[in-house]
């Protein structure tokens, strides 16, 4: 059971670490005057994914190592 859970955590953590390399881009309306619409793109870093992914990945590795000892 712990080995399956450890594998799921390891894969999920690795995916979060890979996804943290990319930025999320959102379009935001800046000016709306009659027929004129000006929008700007804002890039949002995904710092929380890096920390969360690292913790989940490390937890998965620990579960895998401890499951094989039993």
Secondary structure, DSSP 4 states (H G I P E B T S, - for coil): -HHHHHHHHHHHHHHHHHHTTSPEEEEEEEEEETTEEEEEEEEE--HHHHHHHHHHHHHHHHHHHHHHH-
